[in-house]
Structure formats: C-alpha cells, structure tokens
Amino acid sequence: MSGTHNDRDAAVVVGRGPAGLTAAIALAEGGIQTLLVGLRPAKADNRTTALLADSVTALDTLGVWPLSRAKAAPLKVMRIVDDTGRLWRAPEVRFEAREIGLDAFGHNIENRDLIDAMEERARNLPGLRIVDGEVLAIKPERDHVAVDLKDGSTYRAPIAIGADGRKSICRAAADIDMDDRDYPQVAITLCARHSRPHHDTSTEFHTPNGPFTLVPLPGNRSSLVWVVAPETADDLASRDDAELSAEIERASYSILGKIEAEPARGRFPLRVATARRFADRRIALVGEAAHVIPPIGAQGLNLGLRDAATISELAIKADRQHQDIGGDEVLAHYDRLRRADVGSRSFAVDLLNRTLLSDFLPAQSMRGLGLYLIDRIGPLRRAVMREGVAPAAARPRLMRGEAL
Ligand SMILES: Cc1cc2nc3c(=O)[nH]c(=O)nc-3n(C[C@H](O)[C@H](O)[C@H](O)COP(=O)(O)OP(=O)(O)OC[C@H]3O[C@@H](n4cnc5c(N)ncnc54)[C@H](O)[C@@H]3O)c2cc1C
C-alpha cells in the first residue's frame, strides 16, 4: 500500500489499541488488505483486562492467544462482597465457573502484554500493514474514506474502522454524537504482590463509593481497580508505596495477606457514554470510540472485541459477495447487531453503579434483593453467569471459535 491507496477491497483501521488491533488482524485474516494506522499510547497502560471466555476463544482463533496465554491468569471464581456498611446489605455472592461447565470465566492479563501479543501477530500477517503515525483528518466521500496523516500522506479505502478511543476523530468525522454522563468517581489502577495465594478468585468489594476489585494475575500477584471519590483519589495518589499498600490491605480485609503495591499507577475518571449510531458515512466505530462503561463486571474491552469481530465478519462476507464493504447495508447491519449488546450492558453497569452511590434506601434494597435472588435461585444464577460471560444473542463467529 502506498501513500495514496485505492484498492476496492481494502480497509483502514484507525487506532492501535486492543480493539483496533483485533479488527485489523481479523480483517487481514479474512483476506482483506488492511492498513492499521495509529500511535502507540504515550504512557504505558498499567491496567489489566479480564478477558471473558468468548474473548479468549476469539483471540485464540486469531492466533493471538498462543502468544499471550503464559502471561494470563484464569478466573475460576468471582466473589461479590457487600462492603457498603448500610442497613440493606446484600449477601456475599460467589460464582464458580464450573457451575456453568467452564474451566474459567476468562483470563486476566496486563494490557501491555496483551497489546504486545496482538502487535506481534499483526506484524506477521502478510495482508496487514502497520503505519505508526497520527491521523489528523478523516474525510468520508461517496465511494471511499480518505485518512490524512500528520506526515502528509493520505490513505483511501472503502471502509474505515474507527478504533481511536474516547476522543475519537473518526466518530466526529462520521458526525455521530454520544449520550454521556460523568460519575463523581475515579478508578485508581495498580498491580500488587501479596503473601497469600488468590486461588484464581477475583473479589469485588462493593463500597459506598464504588467497587474495589482484586483480579488474579499469574503467581502471587493481582491487579486492583479501586473506584473512589475524586478527593480520595488525590489523597491515595499522595501516599508512598508502603502507605498505599497498607491501605489496600486494610480495604481488602487482608484476604490476600501482606500487600506490596507496584510503583506504576493509573487514574481514570469514570464515565458512561454510548454513540447514537455505531457506524455512518463509511466509518464503523469499535471499542471506546463507540462506548465507554465503568470498570464493573469486566465488560468494556470484551464489548470492544465483539465490535471488532462483528464488523470484520460483515465486511469479509460483503467482500466475498463482491458487495461494497463500507456501504450503507453493511454499516446498518453492524449498528443493529451491536446495539442490544452494548445497550444492555451499559444499562446494567450504570444501574449497579448508581445503586452503590445512592443513599436512597429503596435503591439499596433493590440491589440487595437482586443479589440475594441471584445467589439463591439456581437457574437465575446460572443465566446471570452465562449472560455475564457472553451474550446469548448476536454472538460473532470468532467468539464461537470459527475462523472468518
Ligand atoms: C480502570 C479500568 C479497568 C478496566 N478493566 C477492564 C476489564 O477488566 N475488562 C474489560 O473488558 N475492559 C476493561 N476496561 C475497559 C478497557 O480498558 C477499554 O475498553 C479498552 O482499553 C479500550 O480499548 P480501545 O482499543 O477501544 O481504545 P484505546 O486503548 O484508547 O486505543 C485507542 C488508540 O487510538 C490511538 N489514537 C487515538 N487518536 C488517534 C489519532 N488521531 N491518530 C492516531 N492514533 C490515535 C491511541 O493512541 C490509542 O492507541 C477497563 C477500563 C478502565 C478505565
């Protein structure tokens, strides 16, 4: 591909985060000549991702999982502990993957390890070219999209996949608005060593400010996502490693023994945002360009991977049928397939988060009752677990282990 590229069957993916890399790999694997353009993030991402079982299957099918498996820890048990200290407290709920016939709900992996594995896979695909650069403008035209880079080059393709994150310029170019809301919460992220084993168990403490979640990593290590009020985040940021470790040990009731926080820390203001359309004007949005949800229940990137799998499947099918891969039909189909999955998960996560923050007694009792029912009613419990791992409807082929 050269600076001005015009092949009918080519795609341009904008954004080299995990959603963009997955889309680019899937398209190239399916025989579509693909250009992946983007910047590597300026600052290392110290977050981890709990990849649910379907996402692991998709990454395995794309040849990424064999390159990352050794760095991931299985999630066999998930515990939810009500630590709100309120009148209506929910019972502790414990889900085991074997109850729904799985070895593990998924695997937790550091984002940098996941992205390294994806980049390695991407570099070895003959139909995929990676260009390191900043995109300045996306211009949708009647039969193609033009992508202008800072270095002066322009690439053209019948479809652009906008995987350029929260401040997506692809979304702006497609003239798509977001419905969004900021929460009075910040997620602090870090990894820590601990003296006791985690037994492949992730524990989510529900506190009045949001969840405090420990997720296993290989060995005696876990990642922490600690959702707090912004002023508490500032206070925690001012602590040295030893003080912060002691705070974490206290907040986790020493379930993992002595805690040793590792130096790198992240700070993410919490937000829920959903694009009003997921595609328009030859541009399809995937990952956080399309939706942002709070880090509760490990849904964000799992949704992003399903976006990438879905648009790739539709574009490859259209290409094989000699149809326009970025045409209105493909884009409208993509929007229809993704709306229910993204909408229902955003709604559930938003509701749960708001009942945690609420001082309104009926809201607290509703959450308590919900968790009580999930704990006690076997079929409901298993249905919730299955739906949490994968959507019953609109499951893309990659998530079923089928090559594109
Ligand atoms: C605290 C926290 C914990 C989380 N935990 C989980 C979890 O356990 N499980 C889960 O599924 N999800 C989780 N998520 C969500 C997950 O991290 C995100 O969904 C995911 O990182 C989004 O990936 P992305 O590829 O869409 O966007 P990004 O990772 O933001 O990638 C966008 C890329 O586009 C590039 N880019 C942007 N603009 C341009 C431009 N103009 N030119 C060139 N390049 C550009 C950027 O440099 C970047 O590389 C969590 C989120 C948070 C905040």
The ligand as an ORCA input file, in Angstrom:
! r2SCAN-3c Opt
* xyz 0 1
  C      -9.787      1.111     35.257
  C     -10.270      0.322     34.063
  C     -10.275     -1.067     34.102
  C     -10.764     -1.804     33.022
  N     -10.812     -3.172     33.105
  C     -11.367     -3.874     32.091
  C     -11.518     -5.304     32.172
  O     -11.125     -5.951     33.152
  N     -12.103     -5.953     31.125
  C     -12.556     -5.282     30.027
  O     -13.092     -5.900     29.121
  N     -12.399     -3.938     29.905
  C     -11.836     -3.220     30.909
  N     -11.700     -1.867     30.806
  C     -12.051     -1.206     29.543
  C     -10.868     -1.281     28.565
  O      -9.678     -0.883     29.194
  C     -11.154     -0.412     27.351
  O     -12.373     -0.833     26.791
  C     -10.055     -0.549     26.293
  O      -8.811     -0.165     26.774
  C     -10.406      0.329     25.099
  O      -9.590     -0.052     24.033
  P      -9.700      0.689     22.630
  O      -8.792     -0.041     21.712
  O     -11.123      0.887     22.251
  O      -9.173      2.178     22.935
  P      -7.724      2.694     23.357
  O      -6.989      1.675     24.134
  O      -7.950      4.041     23.951
  O      -6.954      2.844     21.970
  C      -7.142      3.917     21.108
  C      -5.878      4.074     20.300
  O      -6.093      5.034     19.279
  C      -4.955      5.863     19.181
  N      -5.391      7.155     18.623
  C      -6.357      7.970     19.092
  N      -6.471      9.069     18.298
  C      -5.550      8.928     17.315
  C      -5.176      9.728     16.200
  N      -5.767     10.888     15.917
  N      -4.185      9.287     15.398
  C      -3.565      8.096     15.652
  N      -3.890      7.291     16.689
  C      -4.858      7.702     17.511
  C      -4.439      5.987     20.602
  O      -3.080      6.357     20.633
  C      -4.678      4.574     21.119
  O      -3.579      3.743     20.873
  C     -11.229     -1.120     31.869
  C     -11.192      0.276     31.816
  C     -10.734      1.003     32.904
  C     -10.752      2.520     32.859
*
